Amino acid sequence: MYTLVNNNDFTTKISTETEAPILKVEELSAYYGTFRAVKNVTMDVYPRSITAIIGPSGCGKSTMLRCFNRMHEVVHGAHVDGKVWLDGKDIYAPSADPVKIRCNIGMVFQKPNPFPTMSVLDNVVAGRRLTSIWSKRSEMEELAEKCLRQAALWDEVKDKLKQSGASLSGGQQQRLCIARALAVQPEVILMDEPCSALDPIATLKIEDLMRSLAEEYTIIIVTHNMQQAGRVSDRTAYMLMSDDRAGELVEYGETEQIFTNPKDKRTEDYITGRFG
């Protein structure tokens, strides 16, 4: 159980019970060939919360995010050292199925990417179709409605379900992509700069949606917008490029602490705008 506490620009979710991390990252390093882009990151991500990853461009934020669901390895020559545990299971173990991992840890990208040749309804259930055997179309329709409601989009598209997903506005397309990620029933949702291509009104809708989804899902978001991190996240990780050009985790803690009382001078410099 959680209690929401509003404190100025921060909404802090205080746990009223001790929970184990849903995602544990231990000494994670990510490589592109021989170049190390992320080095020795260790952090715990807790269930039903929002973790923001911030830092200047090029410090490995998005690379690290893609390591959390094994998307990094689809790049030719890319590989990972270290451990990532989901519910106590090593997602990089030889027996681990990357497809199942990517269902359990979904991804929403920076630019909305609905499938343009598919209808709104078919966009939502596309991933589920690849991983499940359907007996009735009514089941797909029920799932699509459920996920569109979760994504706060149903009322806007319920009369457009047969239209192309690309016919929606940018903000609607991003929420459609979130609905598509929800359809495969993930435990964790990764979001890589999900609002960078959106206007302020659409951005606010996505932020409200993230807070709503965090009651049921674990969300990890990469953002350049520090105000956004302060508004929506429970914990914040600050990354910085080290002297060898590899991204490293400088500081990680509760968002209010990171923004108001950082422990590392480099974090303070970034938060206050003296750097980055």
C-alpha positions, 0 to 999 in steps of 0.5 A: 500500500502507498500514500501519496504526499504532495509537497510543492512540485513533487508528488512523493509515493511513500511506501507503507510496507517493505517491498523487494525490488522488482528489477535489480541491476548489478554492475551493468555495462553496455558495449557497442563493439569495443566501446563501453557506453555504460559502465558498472551501473547498480540500482534497484527499481521498486514495484508500482513506482516511477523511476526517472533517469536524467542526465545530459545527452550522450551519457548512456540513458537510453542505452541503459534503458534498452538493456533492461529488456534486452533490446540493446543486443539487437544492435549489431556488435552490441553486448552487455556485462553484468546482471539484470534481475526481474523478480529474482530471475536473470534476464540475461541467463542462457535459458531466458527467452528475449521475446518473453522478457520484452513482453514482461518489460514493455517499451514505449519509444521517443517518437510515436510509432503506430503501425500505419497499415493497421487500424487503431484496434489492430494496433493495440492487439498486435503484440498480443497476437504474436504471443497468444492464440485467439479463438474469438475476435470478441476477445481481441475487442475486449482487450483493446477496449480495456487497454485503451481505457487504461491509456485514457484514450477510449473515449477519444477513439471508440468511434475510430477503431477501424481507422488507421492508427496513423490518423490520430494526433501525436499525443493520441498516437503515443497513448495508443503505443502505451495501450499496445504495450499494456496489451501484452500484460507487462510488469515493467514499462520503459519509456524513452523520452515519451513526451519529447515530440509532443505539445504541452497539453499532450505532455500533461496527458501522458504525465497524468497517465503515467501516474495513473498507471503506476498504481498497477505497473512499474515505470522507468522513464528517460527524460531530458525534462527535469521538471517532468522528472520532478512532477511524475517520478518517485525516484531519480537516477542521474547519469553523467559521461565519465572521462572515458566517455562511458555513462555512469550512475552518479546518484540515485535516490528519492526524487525530492532528495535528488532535487532538493538535497543532492549528495553529489556536487555533480548532481547539484550542478546539473539540477541547478543548471550550472552544468548540462 
